[in-house]
Amino acid sequence: MDSIENLNRKLKKIQTEIRDYQKSCKHENQHIKFNIKNSARWYCKTCEFELRIPSENELKEWVKK
């Protein structure tokens, strides 16, 4: 089993890789889903980057689905 120090090092490396991947993503496919605070947000389907808050009309259409 790895030590906490090694696990934190691996975690930091993976978080950096995710951040770099999200920066290079074009965010062409988007969808609305809830974030960890249970607020609806637009996310990229490819990289899971939180993009923006949906408008009231977008939320109404999403709820209808």
PDBQT receptor file of N, H, CA, C and O in Angstrom, charges set to zero:
ATOM      1  N   MET A   1       0.842  -1.184   0.000  1.00  0.00    +0.000 N 
ATOM      2  CA  MET A   1       0.000   0.000   0.000  1.00  0.00    +0.000 C 
ATOM      3  C   MET A   1       0.885   1.244   0.000  1.00  0.00    +0.000 C 
ATOM      4  O   MET A   1       1.891   1.312   0.706  1.00  0.00    +0.000 OA
ATOM      5  N   ASP A   2       0.484   2.229  -0.812  1.00  0.00    +0.000 N 
ATOM      6  H   ASP A   2      -0.334   2.174  -1.385  1.00  0.00    +0.000 HD
ATOM      7  CA  ASP A   2       1.238   3.486  -0.896  1.00  0.00    +0.000 C 
ATOM      8  C   ASP A   2       1.047   4.326   0.355  1.00  0.00    +0.000 C 
ATOM      9  O   ASP A   2       0.033   4.232   1.047  1.00  0.00    +0.000 OA
ATOM     10  N   SER A   3       2.037   5.139   0.619  1.00  0.00    +0.000 N 
ATOM     11  H   SER A   3       2.861   5.216   0.057  1.00  0.00    +0.000 HD
ATOM     12  CA  SER A   3       1.909   6.089   1.730  1.00  0.00    +0.000 C 
ATOM     13  C   SER A   3       1.012   7.242   1.292  1.00  0.00    +0.000 C 
ATOM     14  O   SER A   3       0.786   7.443   0.099  1.00  0.00    +0.000 OA
ATOM     15  N   ILE A   4       0.515   7.982   2.243  1.00  0.00    +0.000 N 
ATOM     16  H   ILE A   4       0.699   7.818   3.212  1.00  0.00    +0.000 HD
ATOM     17  CA  ILE A   4      -0.323   9.143   1.949  1.00  0.00    +0.000 C 
ATOM     18  C   ILE A   4       0.442  10.144   1.095  1.00  0.00    +0.000 C 
ATOM     19  O   ILE A   4      -0.128  10.764   0.198  1.00  0.00    +0.000 OA
ATOM     20  N   GLU A   5       1.709  10.298   1.368  1.00  0.00    +0.000 N 
ATOM     21  H   GLU A   5       2.172   9.794   2.097  1.00  0.00    +0.000 HD
ATOM     22  CA  GLU A   5       2.536  11.230   0.595  1.00  0.00    +0.000 C 
ATOM     23  C   GLU A   5       2.568  10.824  -0.877  1.00  0.00    +0.000 C 
ATOM     24  O   GLU A   5       2.409  11.671  -1.757  1.00  0.00    +0.000 OA
ATOM     25  N   ASN A   6       2.769   9.542  -1.146  1.00  0.00    +0.000 N 
ATOM     26  H   ASN A   6       2.898   8.854  -0.431  1.00  0.00    +0.000 HD
ATOM     27  CA  ASN A   6       2.789   9.060  -2.529  1.00  0.00    +0.000 C 
ATOM     28  C   ASN A   6       1.425   9.194  -3.197  1.00  0.00    +0.000 C 
ATOM     29  O   ASN A   6       1.332   9.566  -4.367  1.00  0.00    +0.000 OA
ATOM     30  N   LEU A   7       0.377   8.891  -2.453  1.00  0.00    +0.000 N 
ATOM     31  H   LEU A   7       0.453   8.589  -1.503  1.00  0.00    +0.000 HD
ATOM     32  CA  LEU A   7      -0.972   9.017  -3.006  1.00  0.00    +0.000 C 
ATOM     33  C   LEU A   7      -1.293  10.474  -3.332  1.00  0.00    +0.000 C 
ATOM     34  O   LEU A   7      -1.888  10.751  -4.373  1.00  0.00    +0.000 OA
ATOM     35  N   ASN A   8      -0.914  11.398  -2.471  1.00  0.00    +0.000 N 
ATOM     36  H   ASN A   8      -0.431  11.173  -1.625  1.00  0.00    +0.000 HD
ATOM     37  CA  ASN A   8      -1.140  12.823  -2.737  1.00  0.00    +0.000 C 
ATOM     38  C   ASN A   8      -0.353  13.292  -3.951  1.00  0.00    +0.000 C 
ATOM     39  O   ASN A   8      -0.839  14.120  -4.722  1.00  0.00    +0.000 OA
ATOM     40  N   ARG A   9       0.840  12.777  -4.126  1.00  0.00    +0.000 N 
ATOM     41  H   ARG A   9       1.234  12.104  -3.500  1.00  0.00    +0.000 HD
ATOM     42  CA  ARG A   9       1.655  13.113  -5.292  1.00  0.00    +0.000 C 
ATOM     43  C   ARG A   9       0.963  12.631  -6.571  1.00  0.00    +0.000 C 
ATOM     44  O   ARG A   9       0.883  13.362  -7.558  1.00  0.00    +0.000 OA
ATOM     45  N   LYS A  10       0.466  11.388  -6.536  1.00  0.00    +0.000 N 
ATOM     46  H   LYS A  10       0.531  10.794  -5.734  1.00  0.00    +0.000 HD
ATOM     47  CA  LYS A  10      -0.252  10.837  -7.696  1.00  0.00    +0.000 C 
ATOM     48  C   LYS A  10      -1.519  11.638  -7.978  1.00  0.00    +0.000 C 
ATOM     49  O   LYS A  10      -1.834  11.928  -9.132  1.00  0.00    +0.000 OA
ATOM     50  N   LEU A  11      -2.242  11.992  -6.922  1.00  0.00    +0.000 N 
ATOM     51  H   LEU A  11      -1.986  11.757  -5.985  1.00  0.00    +0.000 HD
ATOM     52  CA  LEU A  11      -3.470  12.769  -7.064  1.00  0.00    +0.000 C 
ATOM     53  C   LEU A  11      -3.185  14.110  -7.719  1.00  0.00    +0.000 C 
ATOM     54  O   LEU A  11      -3.903  14.517  -8.632  1.00  0.00    +0.000 OA
ATOM     55  N   LYS A  12      -2.161  14.790  -7.271  1.00  0.00    +0.000 N 
ATOM     56  H   LYS A  12      -1.578  14.459  -6.530  1.00  0.00    +0.000 HD
ATOM     57  CA  LYS A  12      -1.798  16.099  -7.841  1.00  0.00    +0.000 C 
ATOM     58  C   LYS A  12      -1.458  15.962  -9.322  1.00  0.00    +0.000 C 
ATOM     59  O   LYS A  12      -1.842  16.809 -10.129  1.00  0.00    +0.000 OA
ATOM     60  N   LYS A  13      -0.741  14.899  -9.681  1.00  0.00    +0.000 N 
ATOM     61  H   LYS A  13      -0.429  14.211  -9.026  1.00  0.00    +0.000 HD
ATOM     62  CA  LYS A  13      -0.380  14.666 -11.078  1.00  0.00    +0.000 C 
ATOM     63  C   LYS A  13      -1.631  14.428 -11.919  1.00  0.00    +0.000 C 
ATOM     64  O   LYS A  13      -1.749  14.972 -13.017  1.00  0.00    +0.000 OA
ATOM     65  N   ILE A  14      -2.549  13.633 -11.424  1.00  0.00    +0.000 N 
ATOM     66  H   ILE A  14      -2.453  13.191 -10.533  1.00  0.00    +0.000 HD
ATOM     67  CA  ILE A  14      -3.774  13.343 -12.161  1.00  0.00    +0.000 C 
ATOM     68  C   ILE A  14      -4.638  14.596 -12.281  1.00  0.00    +0.000 C 
ATOM     69  O   ILE A  14      -5.224  14.839 -13.336  1.00  0.00    +0.000 OA
ATOM     70  N   GLN A  15      -4.725  15.389 -11.222  1.00  0.00    +0.000 N 
ATOM     71  H   GLN A  15      -4.249  15.192 -10.365  1.00  0.00    +0.000 HD
ATOM     72  CA  GLN A  15      -5.497  16.627 -11.278  1.00  0.00    +0.000 C 
ATOM     73  C   GLN A  15      -4.926  17.583 -12.313  1.00  0.00    +0.000 C 
ATOM     74  O   GLN A  15      -5.678  18.272 -13.003  1.00  0.00    +0.000 OA
ATOM     75  N   THR A  16      -3.611  17.632 -12.428  1.00  0.00    +0.000 N 
ATOM     76  H   THR A  16      -3.000  17.073 -11.868  1.00  0.00    +0.000 HD
ATOM     77  CA  THR A  16      -2.961  18.469 -13.443  1.00  0.00    +0.000 C 
ATOM     78  C   THR A  16      -3.286  17.955 -14.840  1.00  0.00    +0.000 C 
ATOM     79  O   THR A  16      -3.562  18.747 -15.741  1.00  0.00    +0.000 OA
ATOM     80  N   GLU A  17      -3.255  16.648 -15.027  1.00  0.00    +0.000 N 
ATOM     81  H   GLU A  17      -3.030  16.005 -14.295  1.00  0.00    +0.000 HD
ATOM     82  CA  GLU A  17      -3.597  16.055 -16.320  1.00  0.00    +0.000 C 
ATOM     83  C   GLU A  17      -5.042  16.371 -16.700  1.00  0.00    +0.000 C 
ATOM     84  O   GLU A  17      -5.323  16.700 -17.853  1.00  0.00    +0.000 OA
ATOM     85  N   ILE A  18      -5.953  16.272 -15.743  1.00  0.00    +0.000 N 
ATOM     86  H   ILE A  18      -5.725  16.005 -14.807  1.00  0.00    +0.000 HD
ATOM     87  CA  ILE A  18      -7.361  16.581 -16.001  1.00  0.00    +0.000 C 
ATOM     88  C   ILE A  18      -7.518  18.052 -16.380  1.00  0.00    +0.000 C 
ATOM     89  O   ILE A  18      -8.222  18.371 -17.338  1.00  0.00    +0.000 OA
ATOM     90  N   ARG A  19      -6.877  18.937 -15.647  1.00  0.00    +0.000 N 
ATOM     91  H   ARG A  19      -6.306  18.678 -14.868  1.00  0.00    +0.000 HD
ATOM     92  CA  ARG A  19      -6.947  20.369 -15.933  1.00  0.00    +0.000 C 
ATOM     93  C   ARG A  19      -6.423  20.676 -17.339  1.00  0.00    +0.000 C 
ATOM     94  O   ARG A  19      -7.026  21.465 -18.067  1.00  0.00    +0.000 OA
ATOM     95  N   ASP A  20      -5.306  20.056 -17.719  1.00  0.00    +0.000 N 
ATOM     96  H   ASP A  20      -4.817  19.415 -17.127  1.00  0.00    +0.000 HD
ATOM     97  CA  ASP A  20      -4.741  20.265 -19.054  1.00  0.00    +0.000 C 
ATOM     98  C   ASP A  20      -5.674  19.731 -20.139  1.00  0.00    +0.000 C 
ATOM     99  O   ASP A  20      -5.849  20.360 -21.183  1.00  0.00    +0.000 OA
ATOM    100  N   TYR A  21      -6.267  18.574 -19.886  1.00  0.00    +0.000 N 
ATOM    101  H   TYR A  21      -6.125  18.063 -19.038  1.00  0.00    +0.000 HD
ATOM    102  CA  TYR A  21      -7.214  17.980 -20.839  1.00  0.00    +0.000 C 
ATOM    103  C   TYR A  21      -8.413  18.910 -21.022  1.00  0.00    +0.000 C 
ATOM    104  O   TYR A  21      -8.846  19.151 -22.149  1.00  0.00    +0.000 OA
ATOM    105  N   GLN A  22      -8.949  19.430 -19.919  1.00  0.00    +0.000 N 
ATOM    106  H   GLN A  22      -8.597  19.234 -19.003  1.00  0.00    +0.000 HD
ATOM    107  CA  GLN A  22     -10.105  20.315 -19.986  1.00  0.00    +0.000 C 
ATOM    108  C   GLN A  22      -9.769  21.627 -20.695  1.00  0.00    +0.000 C 
ATOM    109  O   GLN A  22     -10.610  22.171 -21.411  1.00  0.00    +0.000 OA
ATOM    110  N   LYS A  23      -8.574  22.134 -20.508  1.00  0.00    +0.000 N 
ATOM    111  H   LYS A  23      -7.891  21.692 -19.926  1.00  0.00    +0.000 HD
ATOM    112  CA  LYS A  23      -8.168  23.376 -21.185  1.00  0.00    +0.000 C 
ATOM    113  C   LYS A  23      -8.096  23.197 -22.697  1.00  0.00    +0.000 C 
ATOM    114  O   LYS A  23      -8.400  24.126 -23.445  1.00  0.00    +0.000 OA
ATOM    115  N   SER A  24      -7.697  22.018 -23.150  1.00  0.00    +0.000 N 
ATOM    116  H   SER A  24      -7.450  21.264 -22.542  1.00  0.00    +0.000 HD
ATOM    117  CA  SER A  24      -7.551  21.791 -24.583  1.00  0.00    +0.000 C 
ATOM    118  C   SER A  24      -8.849  21.326 -25.252  1.00  0.00    +0.000 C 
ATOM    119  O   SER A  24      -8.936  21.283 -26.479  1.00  0.00    +0.000 OA
ATOM    120  N   CYS A  25      -9.853  20.979 -24.445  1.00  0.00    +0.000 N 
ATOM    121  H   CYS A  25      -9.783  21.013 -23.448  1.00  0.00    +0.000 HD
ATOM    122  CA  CYS A  25     -11.131  20.498 -24.974  1.00  0.00    +0.000 C 
ATOM    123  C   CYS A  25     -11.915  21.654 -25.595  1.00  0.00    +0.000 C 
ATOM    124  O   CYS A  25     -11.871  22.779 -25.097  1.00  0.00    +0.000 OA
ATOM    125  N   LYS A  26     -12.629  21.372 -26.681  1.00  0.00    +0.000 N 
ATOM    126  H   LYS A  26     -12.665  20.458 -27.085  1.00  0.00    +0.000 HD
ATOM    127  CA  LYS A  26     -13.436  22.393 -27.353  1.00  0.00    +0.000 C 
ATOM    128  C   LYS A  26     -14.853  22.498 -26.772  1.00  0.00    +0.000 C 
ATOM    129  O   LYS A  26     -15.596  23.406 -27.146  1.00  0.00    +0.000 OA
ATOM    130  N   HIS A  27     -15.235  21.608 -25.883  1.00  0.00    +0.000 N 
ATOM    131  H   HIS A  27     -14.631  20.871 -25.579  1.00  0.00    +0.000 HD
ATOM    132  CA  HIS A  27     -16.541  21.612 -25.214  1.00  0.00    +0.000 C 
ATOM    133  C   HIS A  27     -17.700  21.656 -26.211  1.00  0.00    +0.000 C 
ATOM    134  O   HIS A  27     -18.641  22.432 -26.046  1.00  0.00    +0.000 OA
ATOM    135  N   GLU A  28     -17.622  20.823 -27.240  1.00  0.00    +0.000 N 
ATOM    136  H   GLU A  28     -16.857  20.193 -27.374  1.00  0.00    +0.000 HD
ATOM    137  CA  GLU A  28     -18.640  20.835 -28.292  1.00  0.00    +0.000 C 
ATOM    138  C   GLU A  28     -19.935  20.149 -27.870  1.00  0.00    +0.000 C 
ATOM    139  O   GLU A  28     -21.007  20.556 -28.318  1.00  0.00    +0.000 OA
ATOM    140  N   ASN A  29     -19.874  19.138 -27.037  1.00  0.00    +0.000 N 
ATOM    141  H   ASN A  29     -19.004  18.807 -26.673  1.00  0.00    +0.000 HD
ATOM    142  CA  ASN A  29     -21.062  18.417 -26.589  1.00  0.00    +0.000 C 
ATOM    143  C   ASN A  29     -21.320  18.759 -25.135  1.00  0.00    +0.000 C 
ATOM    144  O   ASN A  29     -20.511  18.456 -24.257  1.00  0.00    +0.000 OA
ATOM    145  N   GLN A  30     -22.469  19.402 -24.888  1.00  0.00    +0.000 N 
ATOM    146  H   GLN A  30     -23.126  19.648 -25.600  1.00  0.00    +0.000 HD
ATOM    147  CA  GLN A  30     -22.768  19.874 -23.546  1.00  0.00    +0.000 C 
ATOM    148  C   GLN A  30     -24.093  19.310 -23.052  1.00  0.00    +0.000 C 
ATOM    149  O   GLN A  30     -24.972  18.968 -23.843  1.00  0.00    +0.000 OA
ATOM    150  N   HIS A  31     -24.219  19.219 -21.745  1.00  0.00    +0.000 N 
ATOM    151  H   HIS A  31     -23.504  19.497 -21.103  1.00  0.00    +0.000 HD
ATOM    152  CA  HIS A  31     -25.463  18.771 -21.138  1.00  0.00    +0.000 C 
ATOM    153  C   HIS A  31     -25.596  19.407 -19.759  1.00  0.00    +0.000 C 
ATOM    154  O   HIS A  31     -24.618  19.859 -19.165  1.00  0.00    +0.000 OA
ATOM    155  N   ILE A  32     -26.824  19.429 -19.270  1.00  0.00    +0.000 N 
ATOM    156  H   ILE A  32     -27.619  19.062 -19.752  1.00  0.00    +0.000 HD
ATOM    157  CA  ILE A  32     -27.088  19.973 -17.940  1.00  0.00    +0.000 C 
ATOM    158  C   ILE A  32     -27.110  18.820 -16.948  1.00  0.00    +0.000 C 
ATOM    159  O   ILE A  32     -27.706  17.773 -17.202  1.00  0.00    +0.000 OA
ATOM    160  N   LYS A  33     -26.458  19.026 -15.829  1.00  0.00    +0.000 N 
ATOM    161  H   LYS A  33     -25.973  19.876 -15.622  1.00  0.00    +0.000 HD
ATOM    162  CA  LYS A  33     -26.518  18.063 -14.730  1.00  0.00    +0.000 C 
ATOM    163  C   LYS A  33     -26.251  18.818 -13.432  1.00  0.00    +0.000 C 
ATOM    164  O   LYS A  33     -25.857  19.984 -13.443  1.00  0.00    +0.000 OA
ATOM    165  N   PHE A  34     -26.473  18.134 -12.319  1.00  0.00    +0.000 N 
ATOM    166  H   PHE A  34     -26.793  17.186 -12.310  1.00  0.00    +0.000 HD
ATOM    167  CA  PHE A  34     -26.266  18.764 -11.020  1.00  0.00    +0.000 C 
ATOM    168  C   PHE A  34     -24.810  18.657 -10.591  1.00  0.00    +0.000 C 
ATOM    169  O   PHE A  34     -24.156  17.638 -10.812  1.00  0.00    +0.000 OA
ATOM    170  N   ASN A  35     -24.311  19.733  -9.970  1.00  0.00    +0.000 N 
ATOM    171  H   ASN A  35     -24.842  20.561  -9.791  1.00  0.00    +0.000 HD
ATOM    172  CA  ASN A  35     -22.959  19.707  -9.413  1.00  0.00    +0.000 C 
ATOM    173  C   ASN A  35     -23.009  19.155  -7.993  1.00  0.00    +0.000 C 
ATOM    174  O   ASN A  35     -24.063  18.709  -7.542  1.00  0.00    +0.000 OA
ATOM    175  N   ILE A  36     -21.893  19.179  -7.292  1.00  0.00    +0.000 N 
ATOM    176  H   ILE A  36     -21.036  19.541  -7.659  1.00  0.00    +0.000 HD
ATOM    177  CA  ILE A  36     -21.839  18.595  -5.946  1.00  0.00    +0.000 C 
ATOM    178  C   ILE A  36     -22.669  19.375  -4.928  1.00  0.00    +0.000 C 
ATOM    179  O   ILE A  36     -22.952  18.866  -3.844  1.00  0.00    +0.000 OA
ATOM    180  N   LYS A  37     -23.061  20.599  -5.264  1.00  0.00    +0.000 N 
ATOM    181  H   LYS A  37     -22.831  21.013  -6.145  1.00  0.00    +0.000 HD
ATOM    182  CA  LYS A  37     -23.906  21.409  -4.382  1.00  0.00    +0.000 C 
ATOM    183  C   LYS A  37     -25.378  21.317  -4.781  1.00  0.00    +0.000 C 
ATOM    184  O   LYS A  37     -26.209  22.085  -4.295  1.00  0.00    +0.000 OA
ATOM    185  N   ASN A  38     -25.695  20.370  -5.671  1.00  0.00    +0.000 N 
ATOM    186  H   ASN A  38     -25.020  19.746  -6.065  1.00  0.00    +0.000 HD
ATOM    187  CA  ASN A  38     -27.054  20.153  -6.171  1.00  0.00    +0.000 C 
ATOM    188  C   ASN A  38     -27.624  21.362  -6.903  1.00  0.00    +0.000 C 
ATOM    189  O   ASN A  38     -28.816  21.651  -6.799  1.00  0.00    +0.000 OA
ATOM    190  N   SER A  39     -26.775  22.064  -7.641  1.00  0.00    +0.000 N 
ATOM    191  H   SER A  39     -25.807  21.829  -7.726  1.00  0.00    +0.000 HD
ATOM    192  CA  SER A  39     -27.188  23.159  -8.502  1.00  0.00    +0.000 C 
ATOM    193  C   SER A  39     -27.013  22.714  -9.944  1.00  0.00    +0.000 C 
ATOM    194  O   SER A  39     -25.991  22.119 -10.285  1.00  0.00    +0.000 OA
ATOM    195  N   ALA A  40     -27.987  22.990 -10.789  1.00  0.00    +0.000 N 
ATOM    196  H   ALA A  40     -28.817  23.473 -10.512  1.00  0.00    +0.000 HD
ATOM    197  CA  ALA A  40     -27.902  22.609 -12.201  1.00  0.00    +0.000 C 
ATOM    198  C   ALA A  40     -26.873  23.489 -12.906  1.00  0.00    +0.000 C 
ATOM    199  O   ALA A  40     -26.844  24.706 -12.723  1.00  0.00    +0.000 OA
ATOM    200  N   ARG A  41     -26.036  22.851 -13.711  1.00  0.00    +0.000 N 
ATOM    201  H   ARG A  41     -26.060  21.862 -13.860  1.00  0.00    +0.000 HD
ATOM    202  CA  ARG A  41     -25.003  23.559 -14.473  1.00  0.00    +0.000 C 
ATOM    203  C   ARG A  41     -24.836  22.881 -15.833  1.00  0.00    +0.000 C 
ATOM    204  O   ARG A  41     -25.127  21.696 -15.995  1.00  0.00    +0.000 OA
ATOM    205  N   TRP A  42     -24.360  23.663 -16.809  1.00  0.00    +0.000 N 
ATOM    206  H   TRP A  42     -24.124  24.626 -16.678  1.00  0.00    +0.000 HD
ATOM    207  CA  TRP A  42     -23.958  23.092 -18.084  1.00  0.00    +0.000 C 
ATOM    208  C   TRP A  42     -22.557  22.506 -17.925  1.00  0.00    +0.000 C 
ATOM    209  O   TRP A  42     -21.661  23.153 -17.384  1.00  0.00    +0.000 OA
ATOM    210  N   TYR A  43     -22.380  21.270 -18.403  1.00  0.00    +0.000 N 
ATOM    211  H   TYR A  43     -23.108  20.744 -18.843  1.00  0.00    +0.000 HD
ATOM    212  CA  TYR A  43     -21.089  20.586 -18.373  1.00  0.00    +0.000 C 
ATOM    213  C   TYR A  43     -20.744  20.094 -19.770  1.00  0.00    +0.000 C 
ATOM    214  O   TYR A  43     -21.626  19.820 -20.584  1.00  0.00    +0.000 OA
ATOM    215  N   CYS A  44     -19.465  19.988 -20.030  1.00  0.00    +0.000 N 
ATOM    216  H   CYS A  44     -18.748  20.211 -19.369  1.00  0.00    +0.000 HD
ATOM    217  CA  CYS A  44     -18.982  19.361 -21.254  1.00  0.00    +0.000 C 
ATOM    218  C   CYS A  44     -19.127  17.845 -21.085  1.00  0.00    +0.000 C 
ATOM    219  O   CYS A  44     -18.720  17.290 -20.064  1.00  0.00    +0.000 OA
ATOM    220  N   LYS A  45     -19.708  17.181 -22.085  1.00  0.00    +0.000 N 
ATOM    221  H   LYS A  45     -20.039  17.632 -22.914  1.00  0.00    +0.000 HD
ATOM    222  CA  LYS A  45     -19.868  15.728 -22.012  1.00  0.00    +0.000 C 
ATOM    223  C   LYS A  45     -18.538  14.999 -22.167  1.00  0.00    +0.000 C 
ATOM    224  O   LYS A  45     -18.379  13.879 -21.681  1.00  0.00    +0.000 OA
ATOM    225  N   THR A  46     -17.595  15.627 -22.837  1.00  0.00    +0.000 N 
ATOM    226  H   THR A  46     -17.724  16.537 -23.232  1.00  0.00    +0.000 HD
ATOM    227  CA  THR A  46     -16.306  14.985 -23.098  1.00  0.00    +0.000 C 
ATOM    228  C   THR A  46     -15.368  15.050 -21.907  1.00  0.00    +0.000 C 
ATOM    229  O   THR A  46     -14.777  14.041 -21.521  1.00  0.00    +0.000 OA
ATOM    230  N   CYS A  47     -15.227  16.244 -21.317  1.00  0.00    +0.000 N 
ATOM    231  H   CYS A  47     -15.707  17.063 -21.630  1.00  0.00    +0.000 HD
ATOM    232  CA  CYS A  47     -14.216  16.418 -20.262  1.00  0.00    +0.000 C 
ATOM    233  C   CYS A  47     -14.806  16.713 -18.882  1.00  0.00    +0.000 C 
ATOM    234  O   CYS A  47     -14.066  16.840 -17.906  1.00  0.00    +0.000 OA
ATOM    235  N   GLU A  48     -16.132  16.822 -18.796  1.00  0.00    +0.000 N 
ATOM    236  H   GLU A  48     -16.733  16.719 -19.588  1.00  0.00    +0.000 HD
ATOM    237  CA  GLU A  48     -16.820  17.072 -17.522  1.00  0.00    +0.000 C 
ATOM    238  C   GLU A  48     -16.480  18.427 -16.891  1.00  0.00    +0.000 C 
ATOM    239  O   GLU A  48     -16.571  18.583 -15.674  1.00  0.00    +0.000 OA
ATOM    240  N   PHE A  49     -16.095  19.392 -17.704  1.00  0.00    +0.000 N 
ATOM    241  H   PHE A  49     -16.021  19.265 -18.693  1.00  0.00    +0.000 HD
ATOM    242  CA  PHE A  49     -15.790  20.738 -17.207  1.00  0.00    +0.000 C 
ATOM    243  C   PHE A  49     -17.092  21.498 -16.988  1.00  0.00    +0.000 C 
ATOM    244  O   PHE A  49     -17.964  21.498 -17.857  1.00  0.00    +0.000 OA
ATOM    245  N   GLU A  50     -17.230  22.147 -15.834  1.00  0.00    +0.000 N 
ATOM    246  H   GLU A  50     -16.522  22.148 -15.128  1.00  0.00    +0.000 HD
ATOM    247  CA  GLU A  50     -18.418  22.954 -15.555  1.00  0.00    +0.000 C 
ATOM    248  C   GLU A  50     -18.307  24.251 -16.352  1.00  0.00    +0.000 C 
ATOM    249  O   GLU A  50     -17.364  25.021 -16.169  1.00  0.00    +0.000 OA
ATOM    250  N   LEU A  51     -19.283  24.491 -17.244  1.00  0.00    +0.000 N 
ATOM    251  H   LEU A  51     -20.049  23.866 -17.393  1.00  0.00    +0.000 HD
ATOM    252  CA  LEU A  51     -19.191  25.605 -18.172  1.00  0.00    +0.000 C 
ATOM    253  C   LEU A  51     -19.919  26.863 -17.717  1.00  0.00    +0.000 C 
ATOM    254  O   LEU A  51     -19.350  27.954 -17.709  1.00  0.00    +0.000 OA
ATOM    255  N   ARG A  52     -21.196  26.698 -17.334  1.00  0.00    +0.000 N 
ATOM    256  H   ARG A  52     -21.659  25.811 -17.340  1.00  0.00    +0.000 HD
ATOM    257  CA  ARG A  52     -21.969  27.888 -16.988  1.00  0.00    +0.000 C 
ATOM    258  C   ARG A  52     -23.269  27.495 -16.302  1.00  0.00    +0.000 C 
ATOM    259  O   ARG A  52     -23.615  26.318 -16.207  1.00  0.00    +0.000 OA
ATOM    260  N   ILE A  53     -23.977  28.512 -15.829  1.00  0.00    +0.000 N 
ATOM    261  H   ILE A  53     -23.696  29.468 -15.907  1.00  0.00    +0.000 HD
ATOM    262  CA  ILE A  53     -25.292  28.321 -15.212  1.00  0.00    +0.000 C 
ATOM    263  C   ILE A  53     -26.335  28.370 -16.332  1.00  0.00    +0.000 C 
ATOM    264  O   ILE A  53     -26.300  29.281 -17.159  1.00  0.00    +0.000 OA
ATOM    265  N   PRO A  54     -27.251  27.418 -16.372  1.00  0.00    +0.000 N 
ATOM    266  CA  PRO A  54     -28.291  27.455 -17.411  1.00  0.00    +0.000 C 
ATOM    267  C   PRO A  54     -29.287  28.592 -17.160  1.00  0.00    +0.000 C 
ATOM    268  O   PRO A  54     -29.527  28.994 -16.022  1.00  0.00    +0.000 OA
ATOM    269  N   SER A  55     -29.853  29.091 -18.252  1.00  0.00    +0.000 N 
ATOM    270  H   SER A  55     -29.657  28.765 -19.177  1.00  0.00    +0.000 HD
ATOM    271  CA  SER A  55     -30.877  30.127 -18.134  1.00  0.00    +0.000 C 
ATOM    272  C   SER A  55     -32.170  29.497 -17.618  1.00  0.00    +0.000 C 
ATOM    273  O   SER A  55     -32.299  28.274 -17.553  1.00  0.00    +0.000 OA
ATOM    274  N   GLU A  56     -33.111  30.345 -17.258  1.00  0.00    +0.000 N 
ATOM    275  H   GLU A  56     -33.006  31.338 -17.311  1.00  0.00    +0.000 HD
ATOM    276  CA  GLU A  56     -34.398  29.854 -16.761  1.00  0.00    +0.000 C 
ATOM    277  C   GLU A  56     -35.108  29.017 -17.831  1.00  0.00    +0.000 C 
ATOM    278  O   GLU A  56     -35.681  27.972 -17.526  1.00  0.00    +0.000 OA
ATOM    279  N   ASN A  57     -35.067  29.480 -19.077  1.00  0.00    +0.000 N 
ATOM    280  H   ASN A  57     -34.601  30.329 -19.324  1.00  0.00    +0.000 HD
ATOM    281  CA  ASN A  57     -35.702  28.735 -20.172  1.00  0.00    +0.000 C 
ATOM    282  C   ASN A  57     -35.004  27.395 -20.418  1.00  0.00    +0.000 C 
ATOM    283  O   ASN A  57     -35.664  26.386 -20.665  1.00  0.00    +0.000 OA
ATOM    284  N   GLU A  58     -33.676  27.386 -20.351  1.00  0.00    +0.000 N 
ATOM    285  H   GLU A  58     -33.140  28.206 -20.150  1.00  0.00    +0.000 HD
ATOM    286  CA  GLU A  58     -32.934  26.131 -20.529  1.00  0.00    +0.000 C 
ATOM    287  C   GLU A  58     -33.298  25.128 -19.444  1.00  0.00    +0.000 C 
ATOM    288  O   GLU A  58     -33.434  23.936 -19.717  1.00  0.00    +0.000 OA
ATOM    289  N   LEU A  59     -33.454  25.604 -18.219  1.00  0.00    +0.000 N 
ATOM    290  H   LEU A  59     -33.343  26.573 -17.996  1.00  0.00    +0.000 HD
ATOM    291  CA  LEU A  59     -33.838  24.725 -17.117  1.00  0.00    +0.000 C 
ATOM    292  C   LEU A  59     -35.244  24.160 -17.322  1.00  0.00    +0.000 C 
ATOM    293  O   LEU A  59     -35.485  22.980 -17.069  1.00  0.00    +0.000 OA
ATOM    294  N   LYS A  60     -36.165  25.001 -17.777  1.00  0.00    +0.000 N 
ATOM    295  H   LYS A  60     -35.969  25.960 -17.982  1.00  0.00    +0.000 HD
ATOM    296  CA  LYS A  60     -37.527  24.533 -18.036  1.00  0.00    +0.000 C 
ATOM    297  C   LYS A  60     -37.537  23.437 -19.093  1.00  0.00    +0.000 C 
ATOM    298  O   LYS A  60     -38.214  22.422 -18.935  1.00  0.00    +0.000 OA
ATOM    299  N   GLU A  61     -36.788  23.642 -20.169  1.00  0.00    +0.000 N 
ATOM    300  H   GLU A  61     -36.238  24.467 -20.298  1.00  0.00    +0.000 HD
ATOM    301  CA  GLU A  61     -36.702  22.626 -21.237  1.00  0.00    +0.000 C 
ATOM    302  C   GLU A  61     -36.056  21.345 -20.732  1.00  0.00    +0.000 C 
ATOM    303  O   GLU A  61     -36.480  20.249 -21.099  1.00  0.00    +0.000 OA
ATOM    304  N   TRP A  62     -35.040  21.472 -19.898  1.00  0.00    +0.000 N 
ATOM    305  H   TRP A  62     -34.695  22.362 -19.600  1.00  0.00    +0.000 HD
ATOM    306  CA  TRP A  62     -34.331  20.305 -19.347  1.00  0.00    +0.000 C 
ATOM    307  C   TRP A  62     -35.247  19.493 -18.454  1.00  0.00    +0.000 C 
ATOM    308  O   TRP A  62     -35.235  18.263 -18.499  1.00  0.00    +0.000 OA
ATOM    309  N   VAL A  63     -36.042  20.176 -17.641  1.00  0.00    +0.000 N 
ATOM    310  H   VAL A  63     -36.052  21.175 -17.605  1.00  0.00    +0.000 HD
ATOM    311  CA  VAL A  63     -36.943  19.483 -16.727  1.00  0.00    +0.000 C 
ATOM    312  C   VAL A  63     -38.022  18.721 -17.508  1.00  0.00    +0.000 C 
ATOM    313  O   VAL A  63     -38.467  17.660 -17.068  1.00  0.00    +0.000 OA
ATOM    314  N   LYS A  64     -38.437  19.244 -18.643  1.00  0.00    +0.000 N 
ATOM    315  H   LYS A  64     -38.076  20.105 -19.001  1.00  0.00    +0.000 HD
ATOM    316  CA  LYS A  64     -39.458  18.594 -19.473  1.00  0.00    +0.000 C 
ATOM    317  C   LYS A  64     -38.979  17.247 -20.024  1.00  0.00    +0.000 C 
ATOM    318  O   LYS A  64     -39.798  16.371 -20.301  1.00  0.00    +0.000 OA
ATOM    319  N   LYS A  65     -37.687  17.075 -20.184  1.00  0.00    +0.000 N 
ATOM    320  H   LYS A  65     -37.021  17.787 -19.960  1.00  0.00    +0.000 HD
ATOM    321  CA  LYS A  65     -37.142  15.842 -20.791  1.00  0.00    +0.000 C 
ATOM    322  C   LYS A  65     -37.275  14.660 -19.921  1.00  0.00    +0.000 C 
ATOM    323  O   LYS A  65     -36.862  13.564 -20.302  1.00  0.00    +0.000 OA
TER     324      LYS A  65
